[in-house]
Amino acid sequence: MDAYTDFANVYDTFMDETPYDVWGDFVVELMNKFGVTKPATSKASANDGGALEYSTEENSEQALEEEKNLIVELGCGTGSFTLNMAKRGYDIIGIDMSSDMLDIARKKTASEGLDVMYLEQDMRELDLYCTCGTVLSVCDSVNYLLEDDDVIETFKLVNNFLFPNGVFIFDFNTLHKYRDVIGDVTIAENREDCSFIWDNYYHEEEHINEYDLTIFAKCGEGDVFKRSVETHYQRGYTLEEMKSFVEKSGLKFIACYDADTHEAPTDESERIYIVAGECGK
């Protein structure tokens, strides 16, 4: 079964304690420190009931400003972090390869009265209509890339679509986390309307964590539950590997941080943020 099909319907339930605000605060801090993107400014208002007119040069400058201030999020899922950034005033596009996850993201966005574009794309085939000032990827989406070439190709596309001096901010789960912390561990959680069993199997040779999700979700009224199973694969990476991929893709490595402490990563870091910069086309 494809990943994030039935699980999409219960994903937000099991992620309800995810600190999206904390993630957003840190990402904004990194954007302000290293990037070029700012929250979208209000559009020009009408003057005496008529629309303002711009010269060709002004239109061109406005278009460039909009691209510089555009954020693209890879692996946006159900759009929770996307909406967090949109509520902060940023112009953002969410990209994910799961139509089920995107359907939920669009419904959530409509219910919030926000204007966010969502594109169904594989990040390895990223294709935008313009450049953007910032590319984001959080919640270990990059770990779904299982081959070196997949990571490098994705990063090359990111560099291609970044505005001059734009930045790519992403996180990833480390090899240490999959091998030493959650590998071969079973995690279970029970809620009133749904529950899951998450069986982890770590494959040492490939550095891949396989996790089989068994989901029980309530079907409408009554006490009838539907059982479904999904298998996901994520690869653990070292910081040195990720730095190498950044450089091989044409991006420039700028900084890295432990996701929990926001200090320099250590051998015990389970998730790491990397900031990489656009470096020519």
TAKA-V981553 format. One record per pair of residues at least 24 apart in sequence whose C-alpha atoms are under 7 Angstrom apart, sorted by sequence separation. I is the first residue (numbers start at 0). J is the second residue. D is the distance in whole Angstrom. If there is no record, write none. Layout:
i=I j=J d=D
i=I j=J d=D
This chain:
i=76 j=100 d=5
i=77 j=101 d=6
i=91 j=115 d=6
i=92 j=116 d=5
i=93 j=117 d=5
i=94 j=118 d=5
i=95 j=119 d=5
i=96 j=120 d=5
i=177 j=201 d=7
i=192 j=216 d=6
i=193 j=217 d=6
i=208 j=232 d=6
i=209 j=233 d=7
i=251 j=275 d=5
i=252 j=276 d=6
i=76 j=101 d=6
i=92 j=117 d=6
i=93 j=118 d=6
i=94 j=119 d=6
i=95 j=120 d=6
i=96 j=121 d=5
i=192 j=217 d=5
i=207 j=232 d=7
i=208 j=233 d=5
i=250 j=275 d=6
i=251 j=276 d=5
i=77 j=103 d=5
i=78 j=104 d=5
i=82 j=108 d=7
i=94 j=120 d=6
i=95 j=121 d=7
i=123 j=149 d=6
i=182 j=208 d=7
i=207 j=233 d=6
i=208 j=234 d=6
i=250 j=276 d=6
i=251 j=277 d=7
i=77 j=104 d=4
i=207 j=234 d=4
i=250 j=277 d=5
i=251 j=278 d=6
i=133 j=161 d=7
i=206 j=234 d=6
i=207 j=235 d=6
i=250 j=278 d=5
i=39 j=68 d=6
i=123 j=152 d=6
i=131 j=160 d=6
i=132 j=161 d=6
i=142 j=171 d=6
i=206 j=235 d=6
i=249 j=278 d=6
i=38 j=68 d=7
i=123 j=153 d=5
i=130 j=160 d=5
i=131 j=161 d=5
i=132 j=162 d=5
i=141 j=171 d=6
i=142 j=172 d=7
i=36 j=67 d=6
i=37 j=68 d=5
i=122 j=153 d=6
i=125 j=156 d=6
i=129 j=160 d=7
i=130 j=161 d=5
i=131 j=162 d=5
i=139 j=170 d=6
i=177 j=208 d=6
i=35 j=67 d=7
i=36 j=68 d=4
i=130 j=162 d=5
i=133 j=165 d=6
i=134 j=166 d=6
i=135 j=167 d=6
i=136 j=168 d=7
i=137 j=169 d=6
i=138 j=170 d=7
i=139 j=171 d=5
i=174 j=206 d=7
i=36 j=69 d=7
i=132 j=165 d=5
i=133 j=166 d=5
i=134 j=167 d=5
i=135 j=168 d=5
i=136 j=169 d=5
i=137 j=170 d=5
i=139 j=172 d=6
i=132 j=166 d=7
i=133 j=167 d=6
i=134 j=168 d=6
i=135 j=169 d=6
i=136 j=170 d=7
i=39 j=88 d=6
i=73 j=122 d=6
i=38 j=88 d=5
i=39 j=89 d=5
i=38 j=89 d=4
i=39 j=90 d=6
i=38 j=90 d=7
i=177 j=235 d=6
i=23 j=83 d=7
i=71 j=131 d=7
i=19 j=80 d=6
i=23 j=84 d=7
i=70 j=131 d=6
i=174 j=235 d=4
i=69 j=131 d=5
i=70 j=132 d=6
i=71 j=133 d=6
i=72 j=134 d=6
i=73 j=135 d=6
i=74 j=136 d=6
i=173 j=235 d=5
i=174 j=236 d=5
i=66 j=129 d=7
i=68 j=131 d=7
i=69 j=132 d=6
i=70 j=133 d=5
i=71 j=134 d=5
i=72 j=135 d=5
i=73 j=136 d=5
i=172 j=235 d=6
i=173 j=236 d=5
i=174 j=237 d=6
i=66 j=130 d=6
i=67 j=131 d=5
i=68 j=132 d=5
i=69 j=133 d=7
i=70 j=134 d=6
i=71 j=135 d=6
i=72 j=136 d=6
i=172 j=236 d=7
i=173 j=237 d=6
i=66 j=131 d=5
i=67 j=132 d=4
i=66 j=132 d=6
i=74 j=140 d=6
i=145 j=233 d=7
i=143 j=232 d=6
i=145 j=234 d=5
i=143 j=233 d=5
i=142 j=233 d=5
i=143 j=234 d=7
i=154 j=245 d=7
i=158 j=249 d=7
i=7 j=99 d=6
i=142 j=234 d=5
i=158 j=250 d=6
i=175 j=267 d=7
i=7 j=100 d=5
i=142 j=235 d=7
i=151 j=244 d=5
i=155 j=248 d=5
i=176 j=269 d=5
i=3 j=97 d=7
i=150 j=244 d=7
i=154 j=248 d=6
i=155 j=249 d=6
i=175 j=269 d=6
i=4 j=99 d=6
i=67 j=162 d=6
i=36 j=132 d=5
i=151 j=247 d=7
i=152 j=248 d=7
i=173 j=269 d=5
i=3 j=100 d=7
i=35 j=132 d=6
i=36 j=133 d=6
i=151 j=248 d=5
i=172 j=269 d=6
i=173 j=270 d=6
i=172 j=270 d=4
i=171 j=270 d=6
i=172 j=271 d=7
i=170 j=270 d=7
i=171 j=271 d=6
i=170 j=271 d=5
i=171 j=272 d=7
i=170 j=272 d=4
i=169 j=272 d=6
i=170 j=273 d=6
i=168 j=272 d=7
i=169 j=273 d=6
i=168 j=273 d=6
i=169 j=274 d=7
i=168 j=274 d=5
i=167 j=274 d=6
i=168 j=275 d=6
i=166 j=274 d=7
i=167 j=275 d=5
i=166 j=275 d=6
i=167 j=276 d=6
i=166 j=276 d=4
i=165 j=276 d=6
i=166 j=277 d=6
i=164 j=276 d=6
i=165 j=277 d=5
i=164 j=277 d=5
i=163 j=277 d=6
i=161 j=277 d=6
i=158 j=277 d=5
i=159 j=280 d=6
i=35 j=164 d=7
i=34 j=164 d=7
i=35 j=165 d=6
i=34 j=165 d=6
i=34 j=166 d=6
i=5 j=227 d=7
i=2 j=229 d=6
i=1 j=229 d=7
i=2 j=230 d=6
i=0 j=229 d=6
i=2 j=231 d=6
